[in-house]
Amino acid sequence: MPTIVVVHMDRPAVVAPFIESAVGLVAELGVSPDVVADALVGRTGAGGRMPFTLFASMADVVASPCDRPEGDPLFPLGAGIGKVD
């Protein structure tokens, strides 16, 4: 069964373990579950950009300076889809 993973992001997280088993990944940054559900079924537009870098592993997080992420991130700062009106 296709699975879309919705992750509440109040700080950077390692989401790589979910990528292979999901058909979609939604980073939710503080909206209600109803808003996420409406976006997933197409009742409203969705969009946004990551306000921080997401790394592939915790080792990458530890190896990167917190004030300027380095390396090869899974999702770099600003990744995402543009705002949908």
N, C-alpha and C positions, 0 to 999 in steps of 0.2 A: 504494500500500500504506500503511495507517495506520502512523504512527510515534509512539512515545512516547520522548521525550528524557529521559534520566536525567543530571543534572548533579551532580557532586561539589562540594559547597559548603563549602569551608574558609574562605571569606571572600565578601563580596558580589561578584556578577558581573552583567554585562549579558547577560540571556537573551532579550531582545526578538527578536533575529534568528531564534530557534528557534520562537517562539510560532506564527507564521503557517503553518509547514510541519508542525507536529506536532499530533496529536490529544490529546496529554497531555504534561505537564511534571512531572517528579519531581525535587525537590531532595533529594539524599541528603547527610546530614551526618555520615558516618563509619560507616555500617553496611556489612556485607559484601554482595557482589553476590548471594549466595544469599538474603539477607533481602529485598533489593529484588525479586528474581525471584519469591519466594514471595508478596510483597504484590501484585505486578502480576497474577499469575494467580489470586489470591484464596485462597491457602492460609493466609494470616494477615492480620490486620487491619493497617491502615496509618493513620497520622495524624501530625500535628505542626503546629507553628507556626514561621514564619520568625523566627530570632533577630536578624535585621537587615533593613534595607530594601533592595529591589532596584529600581533605576531603569531607565527605558526606554533610556537612552543613556549613553555615557561623558561627554558634555557635562553631563548632569544630575548625574552623580556629582561631577564637578569643581566644579560650581556650588553644591553643597550642603555646608554645614559638616559635618565628620565626626562631631561630637558631638551633632548634632541635625538629622537629615535634614529637608529642606524640599522644597517643590515638589509635583509630582504623581507619586508613585512608581508603578511598574508593579505591584509587590507590596509593600505597606507592612509594617513591623514587625508581627509577629503574624498575618500572613495565613497561610492554610492550612486544613486540615481538622482537626476535633477529634480527640482521641485515640480510637482504636477499640480496644476490649478484645477 
